[in-house]
Amino acid sequence: MITTVNLPDELHALLKQVADQERRSMNATILMAVEQYVAERSHRARVRDLTTEVARQDAELLDRLAR
């Protein structure tokens, strides 16, 4: 799928600099950054959900430990 993204000039220059340093294309650098962003958001959501579940399941124990 082809997607066009308009980047501010400063961000474009930084992206080009990173891509050049890593000897990658700008496209590959963007793909890696987006994949990392999506994975991190997914991980944070999973941690949040698990934390909520533990707090719900162990509310009494957590309350006793807090005293």
PyMOL Python script that loads the backbone (N, CA, C, O; Angstrom):
from pymol import cmd

cmd.read_pdbstr("""\
ATOM      1  N   MET A   1       0.839  -1.164   0.000  1.00  0.00           N
ATOM      2  CA  MET A   1       0.000   0.000   0.000  1.00  0.00           C
ATOM      3  C   MET A   1       0.892   1.238   0.000  1.00  0.00           C
ATOM      4  O   MET A   1       1.883   1.301   0.728  1.00  0.00           O
ATOM      5  N   ILE A   2       0.544   2.182  -0.792  1.00  0.00           N
ATOM      6  CA  ILE A   2       1.304   3.423  -0.878  1.00  0.00           C
ATOM      7  C   ILE A   2       0.613   4.477  -0.029  1.00  0.00           C
ATOM      8  O   ILE A   2      -0.591   4.704  -0.148  1.00  0.00           O
ATOM      9  N   THR A   3       1.400   5.117   0.833  1.00  0.00           N
ATOM     10  CA  THR A   3       0.903   6.189   1.682  1.00  0.00           C
ATOM     11  C   THR A   3       1.868   7.354   1.577  1.00  0.00           C
ATOM     12  O   THR A   3       3.085   7.174   1.630  1.00  0.00           O
ATOM     13  N   THR A   4       1.326   8.532   1.431  1.00  0.00           N
ATOM     14  CA  THR A   4       2.147   9.733   1.373  1.00  0.00           C
ATOM     15  C   THR A   4       2.101  10.417   2.727  1.00  0.00           C
ATOM     16  O   THR A   4       1.028  10.598   3.303  1.00  0.00           O
ATOM     17  N   VAL A   5       3.260  10.795   3.232  1.00  0.00           N
ATOM     18  CA  VAL A   5       3.347  11.492   4.516  1.00  0.00           C
ATOM     19  C   VAL A   5       4.083  12.802   4.282  1.00  0.00           C
ATOM     20  O   VAL A   5       5.165  12.823   3.695  1.00  0.00           O
ATOM     21  N   ASN A   6       3.494  13.882   4.741  1.00  0.00           N
ATOM     22  CA  ASN A   6       4.140  15.188   4.632  1.00  0.00           C
ATOM     23  C   ASN A   6       4.882  15.481   5.928  1.00  0.00           C
ATOM     24  O   ASN A   6       4.274  15.587   6.993  1.00  0.00           O
ATOM     25  N   LEU A   7       6.191  15.608   5.829  1.00  0.00           N
ATOM     26  CA  LEU A   7       7.022  15.877   6.998  1.00  0.00           C
ATOM     27  C   LEU A   7       7.495  17.324   6.969  1.00  0.00           C
ATOM     28  O   LEU A   7       7.813  17.862   5.908  1.00  0.00           O
ATOM     29  N   PRO A   8       7.541  17.949   8.141  1.00  0.00           N
ATOM     30  CA  PRO A   8       8.170  19.272   8.187  1.00  0.00           C
ATOM     31  C   PRO A   8       9.635  19.140   7.760  1.00  0.00           C
ATOM     32  O   PRO A   8      10.247  18.086   7.936  1.00  0.00           O
ATOM     33  N   ASP A   9      10.182  20.203   7.206  1.00  0.00           N
ATOM     34  CA  ASP A   9      11.557  20.171   6.695  1.00  0.00           C
ATOM     35  C   ASP A   9      12.561  19.707   7.747  1.00  0.00           C
ATOM     36  O   ASP A   9      13.457  18.919   7.446  1.00  0.00           O
ATOM     37  N   GLU A  10      12.416  20.192   8.980  1.00  0.00           N
ATOM     38  CA  GLU A  10      13.363  19.813  10.037  1.00  0.00           C
ATOM     39  C   GLU A  10      13.305  18.316  10.325  1.00  0.00           C
ATOM     40  O   GLU A  10      14.343  17.673  10.480  1.00  0.00           O
ATOM     41  N   LEU A  11      12.099  17.760  10.398  1.00  0.00           N
ATOM     42  CA  LEU A  11      11.953  16.330  10.663  1.00  0.00           C
ATOM     43  C   LEU A  11      12.488  15.518   9.491  1.00  0.00           C
ATOM     44  O   LEU A  11      13.117  14.479   9.693  1.00  0.00           O
ATOM     45  N   HIS A  12      12.248  15.977   8.281  1.00  0.00           N
ATOM     46  CA  HIS A  12      12.768  15.302   7.093  1.00  0.00           C
ATOM     47  C   HIS A  12      14.293  15.253   7.138  1.00  0.00           C
ATOM     48  O   HIS A  12      14.897  14.223   6.840  1.00  0.00           O
ATOM     49  N   ALA A  13      14.906  16.368   7.510  1.00  0.00           N
ATOM     50  CA  ALA A  13      16.373  16.422   7.582  1.00  0.00           C
ATOM     51  C   ALA A  13      16.899  15.472   8.658  1.00  0.00           C
ATOM     52  O   ALA A  13      17.893  14.777   8.443  1.00  0.00           O
ATOM     53  N   LEU A  14      16.235  15.441   9.814  1.00  0.00           N
ATOM     54  CA  LEU A  14      16.654  14.526  10.883  1.00  0.00           C
ATOM     55  C   LEU A  14      16.491  13.072  10.456  1.00  0.00           C
ATOM     56  O   LEU A  14      17.354  12.237  10.723  1.00  0.00           O
ATOM     57  N   LEU A  15      15.385  12.781   9.796  1.00  0.00           N
ATOM     58  CA  LEU A  15      15.140  11.423   9.311  1.00  0.00           C
ATOM     59  C   LEU A  15      16.214  11.015   8.310  1.00  0.00           C
ATOM     60  O   LEU A  15      16.738   9.902   8.375  1.00  0.00           O
ATOM     61  N   LYS A  16      16.539  11.903   7.396  1.00  0.00           N
ATOM     62  CA  LYS A  16      17.575  11.604   6.407  1.00  0.00           C
ATOM     63  C   LYS A  16      18.916  11.366   7.092  1.00  0.00           C
ATOM     64  O   LYS A  16      19.661  10.464   6.710  1.00  0.00           O
ATOM     65  N   GLN A  17      19.221  12.170   8.097  1.00  0.00           N
ATOM     66  CA  GLN A  17      20.479  12.017   8.838  1.00  0.00           C
ATOM     67  C   GLN A  17      20.541  10.651   9.520  1.00  0.00           C
ATOM     68  O   GLN A  17      21.562   9.967   9.442  1.00  0.00           O
ATOM     69  N   VAL A  18      19.463  10.253  10.185  1.00  0.00           N
ATOM     70  CA  VAL A  18      19.423   8.946  10.860  1.00  0.00           C
ATOM     71  C   VAL A  18      19.545   7.824   9.836  1.00  0.00           C
ATOM     72  O   VAL A  18      20.312   6.880  10.030  1.00  0.00           O
ATOM     73  N   ALA A  19      18.796   7.927   8.758  1.00  0.00           N
ATOM     74  CA  ALA A  19      18.840   6.891   7.722  1.00  0.00           C
ATOM     75  C   ALA A  19      20.250   6.757   7.145  1.00  0.00           C
ATOM     76  O   ALA A  19      20.743   5.648   6.942  1.00  0.00           O
ATOM     77  N   ASP A  20      20.883   7.879   6.889  1.00  0.00           N
ATOM     78  CA  ASP A  20      22.254   7.850   6.357  1.00  0.00           C
ATOM     79  C   ASP A  20      23.218   7.209   7.353  1.00  0.00           C
ATOM     80  O   ASP A  20      24.058   6.394   6.972  1.00  0.00           O
ATOM     81  N   GLN A  21      23.094   7.581   8.632  1.00  0.00           N
ATOM     82  CA  GLN A  21      23.981   7.026   9.657  1.00  0.00           C
ATOM     83  C   GLN A  21      23.811   5.516   9.787  1.00  0.00           C
ATOM     84  O   GLN A  21      24.778   4.793  10.026  1.00  0.00           O
ATOM     85  N   GLU A  22      22.586   5.050   9.628  1.00  0.00           N
ATOM     86  CA  GLU A  22      22.305   3.617   9.765  1.00  0.00           C
ATOM     87  C   GLU A  22      22.409   2.874   8.440  1.00  0.00           C
ATOM     88  O   GLU A  22      22.151   1.673   8.363  1.00  0.00           O
ATOM     89  N   ARG A  23      22.788   3.605   7.405  1.00  0.00           N
ATOM     90  CA  ARG A  23      22.908   3.039   6.057  1.00  0.00           C
ATOM     91  C   ARG A  23      21.625   2.319   5.639  1.00  0.00           C
ATOM     92  O   ARG A  23      21.644   1.189   5.151  1.00  0.00           O
ATOM     93  N   ARG A  24      20.529   3.010   5.847  1.00  0.00           N
ATOM     94  CA  ARG A  24      19.212   2.498   5.449  1.00  0.00           C
ATOM     95  C   ARG A  24      18.528   3.553   4.590  1.00  0.00           C
ATOM     96  O   ARG A  24      18.904   4.725   4.580  1.00  0.00           O
ATOM     97  N   SER A  25      17.529   3.101   3.884  1.00  0.00           N
ATOM     98  CA  SER A  25      16.718   4.066   3.150  1.00  0.00           C
ATOM     99  C   SER A  25      15.823   4.809   4.141  1.00  0.00           C
ATOM    100  O   SER A  25      15.584   4.341   5.254  1.00  0.00           O
ATOM    101  N   MET A  26      15.343   5.953   3.723  1.00  0.00           N
ATOM    102  CA  MET A  26      14.414   6.684   4.584  1.00  0.00           C
ATOM    103  C   MET A  26      13.151   5.854   4.797  1.00  0.00           C
ATOM    104  O   MET A  26      12.585   5.858   5.890  1.00  0.00           O
ATOM    105  N   ASN A  27      12.711   5.154   3.776  1.00  0.00           N
ATOM    106  CA  ASN A  27      11.522   4.318   3.898  1.00  0.00           C
ATOM    107  C   ASN A  27      11.722   3.231   4.952  1.00  0.00           C
ATOM    108  O   ASN A  27      10.846   3.009   5.787  1.00  0.00           O
ATOM    109  N   ALA A  28      12.866   2.555   4.917  1.00  0.00           N
ATOM    110  CA  ALA A  28      13.145   1.502   5.900  1.00  0.00           C
ATOM    111  C   ALA A  28      13.212   2.081   7.310  1.00  0.00           C
ATOM    112  O   ALA A  28      12.750   1.458   8.266  1.00  0.00           O
ATOM    113  N   THR A  29      13.784   3.267   7.434  1.00  0.00           N
ATOM    114  CA  THR A  29      13.885   3.919   8.737  1.00  0.00           C
ATOM    115  C   THR A  29      12.502   4.278   9.263  1.00  0.00           C
ATOM    116  O   THR A  29      12.219   4.090  10.446  1.00  0.00           O
ATOM    117  N   ILE A  30      11.649   4.788   8.400  1.00  0.00           N
ATOM    118  CA  ILE A  30      10.271   5.112   8.796  1.00  0.00           C
ATOM    119  C   ILE A  30       9.532   3.845   9.207  1.00  0.00           C
ATOM    120  O   ILE A  30       8.837   3.837  10.223  1.00  0.00           O
ATOM    121  N   LEU A  31       9.672   2.778   8.432  1.00  0.00           N
ATOM    122  CA  LEU A  31       8.993   1.518   8.761  1.00  0.00           C
ATOM    123  C   LEU A  31       9.424   1.002  10.129  1.00  0.00           C
ATOM    124  O   LEU A  31       8.591   0.576  10.928  1.00  0.00           O
ATOM    125  N   MET A  32      10.717   1.042  10.392  1.00  0.00           N
ATOM    126  CA  MET A  32      11.216   0.574  11.689  1.00  0.00           C
ATOM    127  C   MET A  32      10.650   1.424  12.825  1.00  0.00           C
ATOM    128  O   MET A  32      10.256   0.895  13.864  1.00  0.00           O
ATOM    129  N   ALA A  33      10.610   2.729  12.626  1.00  0.00           N
ATOM    130  CA  ALA A  33      10.104   3.629  13.666  1.00  0.00           C
ATOM    131  C   ALA A  33       8.617   3.391  13.926  1.00  0.00           C
ATOM    132  O   ALA A  33       8.183   3.375  15.077  1.00  0.00           O
ATOM    133  N   VAL A  34       7.848   3.209  12.875  1.00  0.00           N
ATOM    134  CA  VAL A  34       6.410   2.968  13.033  1.00  0.00           C
ATOM    135  C   VAL A  34       6.170   1.617  13.692  1.00  0.00           C
ATOM    136  O   VAL A  34       5.317   1.505  14.572  1.00  0.00           O
ATOM    137  N   GLU A  35       6.905   0.594  13.281  1.00  0.00           N
ATOM    138  CA  GLU A  35       6.759  -0.728  13.905  1.00  0.00           C
ATOM    139  C   GLU A  35       7.078  -0.668  15.393  1.00  0.00           C
ATOM    140  O   GLU A  35       6.368  -1.258  16.207  1.00  0.00           O
ATOM    141  N   GLN A  36       8.141   0.042  15.748  1.00  0.00           N
ATOM    142  CA  GLN A  36       8.517   0.175  17.155  1.00  0.00           C
ATOM    143  C   GLN A  36       7.438   0.929  17.927  1.00  0.00           C
ATOM    144  O   GLN A  36       7.086   0.539  19.040  1.00  0.00           O
ATOM    145  N   TYR A  37       6.918   1.991  17.352  1.00  0.00           N
ATOM    146  CA  TYR A  37       5.875   2.787  18.001  1.00  0.00           C
ATOM    147  C   TYR A  37       4.628   1.943  18.263  1.00  0.00           C
ATOM    148  O   TYR A  37       4.073   1.967  19.361  1.00  0.00           O
ATOM    149  N   VAL A  38       4.198   1.202  17.254  1.00  0.00           N
ATOM    150  CA  VAL A  38       3.004   0.363  17.394  1.00  0.00           C
ATOM    151  C   VAL A  38       3.234  -0.731  18.431  1.00  0.00           C
ATOM    152  O   VAL A  38       2.351  -1.005  19.243  1.00  0.00           O
ATOM    153  N   ALA A  39       4.397  -1.352  18.415  1.00  0.00           N
ATOM    154  CA  ALA A  39       4.709  -2.408  19.385  1.00  0.00           C
ATOM    155  C   ALA A  39       4.733  -1.856  20.807  1.00  0.00           C
ATOM    156  O   ALA A  39       4.219  -2.492  21.727  1.00  0.00           O
ATOM    157  N   GLU A  40       5.328  -0.677  20.993  1.00  0.00           N
ATOM    158  CA  GLU A  40       5.391  -0.081  22.331  1.00  0.00           C
ATOM    159  C   GLU A  40       4.004   0.285  22.843  1.00  0.00           C
ATOM    160  O   GLU A  40       3.701   0.075  24.017  1.00  0.00           O
ATOM    161  N   ARG A  41       3.167   0.827  21.977  1.00  0.00           N
ATOM    162  CA  ARG A  41       1.789   1.165  22.385  1.00  0.00           C
ATOM    163  C   ARG A  41       1.021  -0.092  22.753  1.00  0.00           C
ATOM    164  O   ARG A  41       0.282  -0.109  23.738  1.00  0.00           O
ATOM    165  N   SER A  42       1.192  -1.135  21.970  1.00  0.00           N
ATOM    166  CA  SER A  42       0.522  -2.400  22.249  1.00  0.00           C
ATOM    167  C   SER A  42       0.986  -2.960  23.587  1.00  0.00           C
ATOM    168  O   SER A  42       0.176  -3.442  24.379  1.00  0.00           O
ATOM    169  N   HIS A  43       2.289  -2.895  23.835  1.00  0.00           N
ATOM    170  CA  HIS A  43       2.845  -3.397  25.092  1.00  0.00           C
ATOM    171  C   HIS A  43       2.301  -2.594  26.272  1.00  0.00           C
ATOM    172  O   HIS A  43       1.900  -3.169  27.285  1.00  0.00           O
ATOM    173  N   ARG A  44       2.288  -1.263  26.142  1.00  0.00           N
ATOM    174  CA  ARG A  44       1.766  -0.422  27.227  1.00  0.00           C
ATOM    175  C   ARG A  44       0.307  -0.743  27.519  1.00  0.00           C
ATOM    176  O   ARG A  44      -0.097  -0.792  28.680  1.00  0.00           O
ATOM    177  N   ALA A  45      -0.482  -0.961  26.477  1.00  0.00           N
ATOM    178  CA  ALA A  45      -1.893  -1.295  26.669  1.00  0.00           C
ATOM    179  C   ALA A  45      -2.031  -2.634  27.385  1.00  0.00           C
ATOM    180  O   ALA A  45      -2.878  -2.784  28.265  1.00  0.00           O
ATOM    181  N   ARG A  46      -1.211  -3.594  27.016  1.00  0.00           N
ATOM    182  CA  ARG A  46      -1.248  -4.915  27.661  1.00  0.00           C
ATOM    183  C   ARG A  46      -0.860  -4.810  29.133  1.00  0.00           C
ATOM    184  O   ARG A  46      -1.510  -5.413  29.987  1.00  0.00           O
ATOM    185  N   VAL A  47       0.185  -4.056  29.436  1.00  0.00           N
ATOM    186  CA  VAL A  47       0.612  -3.866  30.826  1.00  0.00           C
ATOM    187  C   VAL A  47      -0.500  -3.178  31.616  1.00  0.00           C
ATOM    188  O   VAL A  47      -0.799  -3.576  32.742  1.00  0.00           O
ATOM    189  N   ARG A  48      -1.107  -2.155  31.035  1.00  0.00           N
ATOM    190  CA  ARG A  48      -2.207  -1.453  31.703  1.00  0.00           C
ATOM    191  C   ARG A  48      -3.360  -2.413  31.994  1.00  0.00           C
ATOM    192  O   ARG A  48      -3.903  -2.409  33.099  1.00  0.00           O
ATOM    193  N   ASP A  49      -3.734  -3.226  31.021  1.00  0.00           N
ATOM    194  CA  ASP A  49      -4.829  -4.182  31.207  1.00  0.00           C
ATOM    195  C   ASP A  49      -4.498  -5.203  32.288  1.00  0.00           C
ATOM    196  O   ASP A  49      -5.344  -5.521  33.125  1.00  0.00           O
ATOM    197  N   LEU A  50      -3.273  -5.715  32.273  1.00  0.00           N
ATOM    198  CA  LEU A  50      -2.872  -6.701  33.283  1.00  0.00           C
ATOM    199  C   LEU A  50      -2.812  -6.082  34.673  1.00  0.00           C
ATOM    200  O   LEU A  50      -3.202  -6.716  35.654  1.00  0.00           O
ATOM    201  N   THR A  51      -2.328  -4.854  34.762  1.00  0.00           N
ATOM    202  CA  THR A  51      -2.266  -4.163  36.047  1.00  0.00           C
ATOM    203  C   THR A  51      -3.669  -3.953  36.606  1.00  0.00           C
ATOM    204  O   THR A  51      -3.902  -4.151  37.799  1.00  0.00           O
ATOM    205  N   THR A  52      -4.583  -3.560  35.764  1.00  0.00           N
ATOM    206  CA  THR A  52      -5.976  -3.374  36.182  1.00  0.00           C
ATOM    207  C   THR A  52      -6.562  -4.687  36.668  1.00  0.00           C
ATOM    208  O   THR A  52      -7.261  -4.719  37.680  1.00  0.00           O
ATOM    209  N   GLU A  53      -6.285  -5.763  35.960  1.00  0.00           N
ATOM    210  CA  GLU A  53      -6.806  -7.080  36.338  1.00  0.00           C
ATOM    211  C   GLU A  53      -6.228  -7.539  37.672  1.00  0.00           C
ATOM    212  O   GLU A  53      -6.962  -8.048  38.519  1.00  0.00           O
ATOM    213  N   VAL A  54      -4.934  -7.369  37.870  1.00  0.00           N
ATOM    214  CA  VAL A  54      -4.311  -7.755  39.143  1.00  0.00           C
ATOM    215  C   VAL A  54      -4.898  -6.922  40.278  1.00  0.00           C
ATOM    216  O   VAL A  54      -5.213  -7.458  41.340  1.00  0.00           O
ATOM    217  N   ALA A  55      -5.046  -5.630  40.062  1.00  0.00           N
ATOM    218  CA  ALA A  55      -5.613  -4.761  41.097  1.00  0.00           C
ATOM    219  C   ALA A  55      -7.036  -5.193  41.444  1.00  0.00           C
ATOM    220  O   ALA A  55      -7.433  -5.149  42.608  1.00  0.00           O
ATOM    221  N   ARG A  56      -7.796  -5.605  40.447  1.00  0.00           N
ATOM    222  CA  ARG A  56      -9.165  -6.057  40.687  1.00  0.00           C
ATOM    223  C   ARG A  56      -9.175  -7.383  41.441  1.00  0.00           C
ATOM    224  O   ARG A  56      -9.908  -7.544  42.416  1.00  0.00           O
ATOM    225  N   GLN A  57      -8.366  -8.322  40.989  1.00  0.00           N
ATOM    226  CA  GLN A  57      -8.363  -9.658  41.587  1.00  0.00           C
ATOM    227  C   GLN A  57      -7.771  -9.665  42.994  1.00  0.00           C
ATOM    228  O   GLN A  57      -8.212 -10.432  43.850  1.00  0.00           O
ATOM    229  N   ASP A  58      -6.792  -8.828  43.232  1.00  0.00           N
ATOM    230  CA  ASP A  58      -6.074  -8.854  44.505  1.00  0.00           C
ATOM    231  C   ASP A  58      -6.293  -7.588  45.325  1.00  0.00           C
ATOM    232  O   ASP A  58      -5.416  -7.189  46.092  1.00  0.00           O
ATOM    233  N   ALA A  59      -7.437  -6.961  45.174  1.00  0.00           N
ATOM    234  CA  ALA A  59      -7.711  -5.699  45.861  1.00  0.00           C
ATOM    235  C   ALA A  59      -7.580  -5.846  47.374  1.00  0.00           C
ATOM    236  O   ALA A  59      -6.997  -4.985  48.034  1.00  0.00           O
ATOM    237  N   GLU A  60      -8.114  -6.921  47.921  1.00  0.00           N
ATOM    238  CA  GLU A  60      -8.062  -7.116  49.369  1.00  0.00           C
ATOM    239  C   GLU A  60      -6.613  -7.267  49.845  1.00  0.00           C
ATOM    240  O   GLU A  60      -6.211  -6.635  50.822  1.00  0.00           O
ATOM    241  N   LEU A  61      -5.846  -8.086  49.169  1.00  0.00           N
ATOM    242  CA  LEU A  61      -4.445  -8.282  49.535  1.00  0.00           C
ATOM    243  C   LEU A  61      -3.659  -6.977  49.414  1.00  0.00           C
ATOM    244  O   LEU A  61      -2.882  -6.639  50.306  1.00  0.00           O
ATOM    245  N   LEU A  62      -3.853  -6.257  48.337  1.00  0.00           N
ATOM    246  CA  LEU A  62      -3.148  -4.992  48.145  1.00  0.00           C
ATOM    247  C   LEU A  62      -3.522  -3.987  49.233  1.00  0.00           C
ATOM    248  O   LEU A  62      -2.681  -3.212  49.686  1.00  0.00           O
ATOM    249  N   ASP A  63      -4.773  -4.006  49.643  1.00  0.00           N
ATOM    250  CA  ASP A  63      -5.216  -3.118  50.717  1.00  0.00           C
ATOM    251  C   ASP A  63      -4.506  -3.466  52.025  1.00  0.00           C
ATOM    252  O   ASP A  63      -4.052  -2.576  52.744  1.00  0.00           O
ATOM    253  N   ARG A  64      -4.411  -4.755  52.330  1.00  0.00           N
ATOM    254  CA  ARG A  64      -3.724  -5.178  53.560  1.00  0.00           C
ATOM    255  C   ARG A  64      -2.241  -4.825  53.513  1.00  0.00           C
ATOM    256  O   ARG A  64      -1.678  -4.393  54.518  1.00  0.00           O
ATOM    257  N   LEU A  65      -1.612  -5.001  52.376  1.00  0.00           N
ATOM    258  CA  LEU A  65      -0.189  -4.689  52.238  1.00  0.00           C
ATOM    259  C   LEU A  65       0.077  -3.185  52.373  1.00  0.00           C
ATOM    260  O   LEU A  65       1.156  -2.780  52.804  1.00  0.00           O
ATOM    261  N   ALA A  66      -0.891  -2.379  52.012  1.00  0.00           N
ATOM    262  CA  ALA A  66      -0.722  -0.930  52.062  1.00  0.00           C
ATOM    263  C   ALA A  66      -0.785  -0.388  53.489  1.00  0.00           C
ATOM    264  O   ALA A  66      -0.388   0.750  53.737  1.00  0.00           O
ATOM    265  N   ARG A  67      -1.275  -1.183  54.414  1.00  0.00           N
ATOM    266  CA  ARG A  67      -1.405  -0.721  55.815  1.00  0.00           C
ATOM    267  C   ARG A  67      -0.107  -0.767  56.546  1.00  0.00           C
ATOM    268  O   ARG A  67      -0.049  -0.414  57.724  1.00  0.00           O
TER     269      ARG A  67
END
""", "prot")
cmd.dss("prot")
cmd.show_as("cartoon", "prot")
cmd.util.cbc("prot")
cmd.orient("prot")
